[in-house]
Amino acid sequence: MHKRFIYIVIDMASMGIKTGFTMFILCELTQLLWFSPTGNDLFTIVFAIISMIVASIIFYESNKKYFPLSDKNVLINLSLFILFFFVGIIFALLLINTLLYI
């Protein structure tokens, strides 16, 4: 049982980091190419809503292989996914900041 839990944690972490990293990079590139990067709060809000919808779809699809899950397991997986989603965003932000200052 512990091996399965560790595998689920690793899977949720990798999916969260990949999704957060990808969404943040897409947001920044879209703002850079199409809009002015400063003072464009409406675009950021709309893109954040879209990325949360896409992230919830990715979370649901990645959890399909672990069914049947109890409500407790789904909440644990969701909290891990969201945590690592924001870790992926932080990694992308650090990458962009280091590339801009080089």
N, C-alpha and C positions, 0 to 999 in steps of 0.2 A: 504494500500500500504506500510506503514511503517513496519508493521509486516512481510510482505513478504521480504522486503529488509533486515531486521534484521535477518530473518531466512536464507537468502542467505549468508549474511556476516558470520554468525556462521558456516554454512555448509562449506563455502570456507576456513575459518580459521581452522576448524577441519581437513578437507581433506589435507590442506597444511602442517599443523604440523605433521600429521600422515605420510604423504609421505616423507617429509624431514627427519624426525626422522628415519624412516625405511631405507631410502636410505643411510643415513650416517652410521648407525649401520652396514648395510650390507657391505658397503665399508671398514669400519675399520676391521670388522671380516674377510673379505676375504683377506685383506692385512696382517692381523696378522697370519692367518692360512696358506696361500699359498705363500706369497711373503715377502720379507724383508720390514718392515714398513718404513725404511729410504731410501731415494733416489729413490723412485719408482714413479716418476712423470708421466710417460706414463700411468701406470695403473690408476692413479687418474684422468687423463684427459679422458681416455676412459670410465671409470665408471661414470664420471660426464655427459658425452654425453648420455650414456645409461639411466642414471637416469632422465635427462631432457626429453628424449623421453617418458619414462614411465610416468613421471609426466604430460606431455601434454596429454597422453591418458587418465589418471585418471581425469584430469581436464575436458576433453571433455565428458567423461562418466558421471561425476557428474553434468554437466550442462545440460544434456539431459532432465532432469525432469523440467527445467525451461523454455523450449522453448514455444513460440517464444521469443527470446531476440533480442533487437536492438544491433547495433555495440557498442554503448556506454556501455550498460549493460555487454556485453561480455568482453570489455576492463576493466571495473571496477572489474568484477569477476576474470579476469586473473591477474590483479595487486594485488588483495587481496590474491589470491592463491600463487603467487610467493613470496609475502612478508611473508606470514606465512610458506611457504616452507623453506625459509631461517631461520625463527624463529625456526622451527623444527630442522634444522641442528645445530643451536646454542644450543638448549636444549640438543641434543645428544652429542655435544662436551663437554658441561658442565658436563653431566652425566659421560662420559668416563673419563674426567680429575679428577672428584671427586672420581671415583672408583679406578683409578690408584694410587692416593695419599693416600688412606685409608690404 
